[in-house]
């Protein structure tokens, strides 16, 4: 039976790799603020630096977790937003979420993709993080836009609880994190936005260097260790596939977004990021060839 649903206030914007940036763009669009996901992605700072988690065999060209990145990007853009999160052992905040959704949509995440039961092949994604835009909650289902190509889908409440606890997402800071009710406080100029972003990026690098824990390698050392593993032929098949399906193509796109962001104010840095994008693209090409 078809169920008539109310149309959400936010448009659908989709791209799986930029799930948090796209979800945030949808949230802002719901209050009439049309901002490109590429810009939001840059301002999160997620795509800067490098991180090697030796025990989990995971590598990222970036060291800022998306949940921190969303909040930092919104602040740089001049928005105040209500950010909520729980602690382990808390009950799901369904009443609070339903009240918030009555006024406007909300970004939820990180979610564990393995429990998003509307997505084909979901079990293989267990432990992978994801972000969506929720626009309605009833007694049985959450209704949402998923940036990974699934507009107007619904998730049973029981699956939502498992996904939203995100117990296997390595960077989570407790369960049930969400953002709602964005409100613009300032209109930064392009120069102010770049200056604020650079200060934030500098802080991100300093935090990454000081917070490195056992089993965590950051920066140029992480890149060198990855290069040595590849040169020595020590990559396991699943890790080689991860580089091809995710790491290199995403890094190339992010580098191009940073190049566009810096084009007018810092041409030399923009050119360096374009060159980096070309190198990441070449890495992807050779990795697919197993060369």
C-alpha positions as CSV (number, residue, x, y, z in Angstrom):
1,X,0.0,0.0,0.0
2,X,1.3,3.5,-0.9
3,X,1.5,5.9,2.0
4,X,1.3,9.6,1.3
5,X,4.2,11.4,2.9
6,X,4.6,15.1,3.6
7,X,7.3,16.6,1.4
8,X,10.4,17.7,3.4
9,X,11.5,21.3,3.4
10,X,15.0,20.3,2.2
11,X,15.9,19.3,-1.4
12,X,17.8,16.1,-2.1
13,X,21.5,16.4,-2.6
14,X,23.5,13.3,-3.1
15,X,27.0,11.9,-3.1
16,X,28.0,9.0,-0.9
17,X,31.6,10.0,-0.3
18,X,30.6,13.5,0.8
19,X,27.7,12.2,2.9
20,X,28.2,14.6,5.8
21,X,28.8,17.6,3.5
22,X,25.7,16.8,1.5
23,X,23.6,16.2,4.5
24,X,24.7,19.5,6.0
25,X,24.0,21.3,2.6
26,X,20.5,19.8,2.7
27,X,20.0,21.0,6.3
28,X,21.1,24.6,5.4
29,X,18.9,24.5,2.2
30,X,15.9,23.8,4.5
31,X,16.3,27.3,5.9
32,X,16.9,28.9,2.6
33,X,20.7,28.9,2.6
34,X,22.0,27.3,-0.6
35,X,25.7,26.4,-0.1
36,X,27.7,24.1,-2.2
37,X,28.6,20.7,-0.6
38,X,32.1,21.2,-2.1
39,X,32.6,24.4,0.0
40,X,31.2,22.7,3.1
41,X,33.5,19.7,2.5
42,X,36.6,22.0,2.4
43,X,35.6,23.9,5.5
44,X,35.2,20.7,7.5
45,X,38.9,20.1,7.1
46,X,38.3,16.4,6.9
47,X,40.3,16.0,3.7
48,X,43.6,17.5,5.1
49,X,46.6,15.4,6.3
50,X,46.9,11.7,6.6
51,X,46.0,9.1,9.2
52,X,47.2,5.5,9.4
53,X,45.4,3.1,11.9
54,X,47.8,0.3,12.0
55,X,45.7,-2.2,14.0
56,X,42.5,-1.7,11.9
57,X,44.5,-1.6,8.7
58,X,42.8,1.7,7.7
59,X,44.3,4.6,5.9
60,X,42.8,8.1,5.3
61,X,44.0,11.2,3.6
62,X,42.6,13.2,6.4
63,X,42.6,13.2,10.2
64,X,39.6,15.3,11.3
65,X,36.5,13.2,12.1
66,X,33.4,14.2,10.1
67,X,31.3,14.9,13.3
68,X,33.8,17.5,14.4
69,X,34.2,18.8,10.8
70,X,30.4,19.5,10.5
71,X,30.4,21.7,13.6
72,X,33.6,23.6,12.5
73,X,32.3,24.2,9.0
74,X,29.0,25.6,10.2
75,X,30.8,27.9,12.6
76,X,33.1,29.2,9.9
77,X,30.1,29.9,7.7
78,X,28.6,32.0,10.4
79,X,25.9,29.6,11.6
80,X,24.7,28.6,15.1
81,X,23.3,25.1,15.2
82,X,21.9,22.9,17.9
83,X,24.2,19.9,18.3
84,X,23.0,16.9,20.4
85,X,24.7,13.7,21.5
86,X,24.2,11.0,24.1
87,X,26.4,8.8,26.3
88,X,26.7,5.1,26.3
89,X,23.8,3.6,28.1
90,X,21.4,6.4,27.2
91,X,18.0,5.7,25.7
92,X,17.5,6.9,22.1
93,X,16.3,10.5,22.1
94,X,13.2,9.8,20.1
95,X,11.0,12.4,21.8
96,X,13.5,15.2,21.4
97,X,14.2,14.2,17.7
98,X,10.5,14.1,16.9
99,X,10.0,17.5,18.4
100,X,12.9,18.9,16.4
101,X,11.8,17.4,13.2
102,X,8.4,19.0,13.6
103,X,10.2,22.3,13.1
104,X,12.7,21.2,10.4
105,X,15.1,18.4,9.3
106,X,18.2,17.2,11.2
107,X,21.5,15.7,10.3
108,X,22.1,12.3,12.0
109,X,25.5,10.7,12.3
110,X,27.7,8.9,12.5
111,X,25.5,6.0,11.6
112,X,26.8,2.5,11.1
113,X,26.1,1.7,7.4
114,X,25.7,-2.0,8.2
115,X,22.4,-1.3,9.9
116,X,20.8,0.9,7.2
117,X,18.4,-1.8,6.0
118,X,17.1,0.2,3.0
119,X,20.6,-0.1,1.4
120,X,21.4,-3.2,-0.7
121,X,24.4,-5.1,0.5
122,X,24.3,-3.3,3.8
123,X,26.0,-6.1,5.8
124,X,29.3,-5.7,4.1
125,X,29.4,-2.1,5.3
126,X,29.3,-2.8,9.0
127,X,31.5,-0.4,10.9
128,X,31.6,2.2,8.1
129,X,30.3,5.6,9.1
130,X,27.6,7.5,7.3
131,X,25.4,10.7,7.7
132,X,21.9,11.3,6.6
133,X,19.2,14.0,6.7
134,X,16.1,13.0,8.7
135,X,12.8,14.9,8.1
136,X,10.1,12.9,9.9
137,X,9.8,10.3,12.7
138,X,6.7,8.2,13.5
139,X,6.1,5.3,15.8
140,X,7.7,2.7,13.5
141,X,10.1,4.5,11.0
142,X,12.5,7.3,10.5
143,X,12.0,9.0,7.1
144,X,15.1,10.5,5.5
145,X,17.3,11.5,2.6
146,X,20.4,9.4,2.3
147,X,23.1,11.2,0.2
148,X,24.4,7.9,-1.1
149,X,21.7,7.9,-3.7
150,X,18.6,7.1,-1.6
151,X,16.1,10.0,-1.4
152,X,12.8,9.5,0.5
153,X,13.8,6.2,2.2
154,X,12.6,4.9,5.6
155,X,14.4,3.1,8.3
156,X,12.6,1.0,11.0
157,X,13.2,2.4,14.5
158,X,14.9,-0.8,15.7
159,X,17.5,-0.5,12.9
160,X,17.8,3.2,13.5
161,X,18.8,2.5,17.2
162,X,21.5,0.0,16.1
163,X,22.8,2.3,13.4
164,X,22.8,5.4,15.5
165,X,24.6,3.8,18.4
166,X,27.5,3.4,15.9
167,X,29.3,1.1,18.3
168,X,31.8,-0.1,15.6
169,X,32.6,3.4,14.2
170,X,36.1,4.0,15.4
171,X,35.9,7.8,16.0
172,X,32.5,8.0,17.6
173,X,32.2,10.2,20.7
174,X,29.1,8.5,22.2
175,X,25.9,7.5,20.5
176,X,23.0,9.5,19.0
177,X,24.7,12.6,17.6
178,X,22.6,15.0,15.6
179,X,22.4,18.6,14.4
180,X,19.3,20.7,13.9
181,X,17.9,24.3,13.8
182,X,20.7,26.2,12.0
183,X,20.5,29.9,12.3
184,X,22.8,32.4,10.6
185,X,24.6,34.8,12.9
186,X,27.2,36.3,10.5
187,X,27.8,36.7,6.8
188,X,31.6,36.3,6.5
189,X,33.2,37.8,3.4
190,X,35.3,35.5,1.1
191,X,38.5,36.9,2.7
192,X,37.2,36.4,6.2
193,X,36.1,32.9,5.3
194,X,39.5,31.9,4.0
195,X,41.3,33.5,7.0
196,X,39.0,31.7,9.4
197,X,39.5,28.4,7.5
198,X,43.3,28.7,7.6
199,X,43.2,29.3,11.4
200,X,41.0,26.2,11.8
201,X,43.2,24.1,9.5
202,X,46.3,25.1,11.5
203,X,44.6,24.1,14.7
204,X,43.6,20.8,13.1
205,X,47.2,19.9,12.2
206,X,48.4,20.8,15.7
207,X,45.7,18.7,17.3
208,X,46.5,15.7,15.0
209,X,50.2,15.9,15.9
210,X,49.6,16.1,19.7
211,X,46.8,13.5,19.9
212,X,48.5,10.7,18.1
213,X,48.1,7.5,20.2
214,X,49.6,4.0,20.0
215,X,48.6,2.4,16.7
216,X,47.9,5.8,15.1
217,X,50.4,7.4,12.7
218,X,49.7,10.9,11.2
219,X,51.1,13.2,8.5
220,X,54.0,12.5,6.3
221,X,55.1,9.5,8.3
222,X,51.7,7.9,7.7
223,X,52.1,8.5,3.9
224,X,55.7,7.1,3.9
225,X,54.6,4.0,5.8
226,X,51.8,3.4,3.3
227,X,54.2,3.8,0.4
228,X,56.6,1.3,2.0
229,X,53.8,-1.2,2.4
230,X,52.8,-0.8,-1.3
231,X,56.4,-1.0,-2.6
232,X,57.0,-4.1,-0.5
233,X,54.0,-5.8,-1.9
234,X,52.6,-6.3,1.6
235,X,49.0,-5.1,1.0
236,X,46.2,-7.6,1.8
237,X,43.6,-7.9,-1.0
238,X,40.9,-6.2,1.1
239,X,43.1,-3.2,1.8
240,X,44.2,-2.9,-1.8
241,X,40.5,-2.9,-2.8
242,X,39.8,-0.2,-0.1
243,X,42.4,2.0,-1.7
244,X,40.8,1.6,-5.1
245,X,37.1,1.9,-4.1
246,X,37.5,4.8,-1.7
247,X,40.9,6.3,-0.7
248,X,42.5,7.6,-3.9
249,X,39.4,8.7,-5.8
250,X,38.0,10.6,-2.8
251,X,41.4,12.2,-2.1
252,X,41.6,13.5,-5.7
253,X,38.2,15.1,-5.5
254,X,38.9,16.7,-2.2
255,X,42.2,18.1,-3.5
256,X,40.4,19.7,-6.4
257,X,37.9,21.3,-4.1
258,X,40.7,22.8,-2.0
259,X,42.3,24.1,-5.2
260,X,39.1,25.9,-6.1
261,X,38.8,27.3,-2.6
262,X,42.3,28.8,-2.6
263,X,42.3,29.8,-6.3
264,X,41.8,33.6,-5.8
265,X,43.5,34.2,-2.5
266,X,46.5,31.7,-2.7
267,X,47.2,30.6,-6.3
268,X,50.4,28.8,-5.4
269,X,48.6,26.6,-2.9
270,X,45.8,26.0,-5.4
271,X,48.3,24.8,-7.9
272,X,49.9,22.5,-5.4
273,X,46.4,21.0,-4.6
274,X,45.7,20.5,-8.3
275,X,49.0,18.7,-8.7
276,X,48.1,16.6,-5.7
277,X,44.8,15.7,-7.3
278,X,46.5,14.6,-10.4
279,X,48.9,12.4,-8.4
280,X,46.0,10.8,-6.5
281,X,44.2,10.1,-9.8
282,X,47.4,8.5,-11.1
283,X,47.6,6.4,-8.0
284,X,44.0,5.2,-8.5
285,X,44.7,4.3,-12.1
286,X,47.8,2.3,-11.3
287,X,46.1,0.6,-8.3
288,X,43.2,-0.6,-10.5
289,X,45.9,-2.1,-12.8
290,X,47.6,-3.6,-9.8
291,X,50.8,-1.9,-11.0
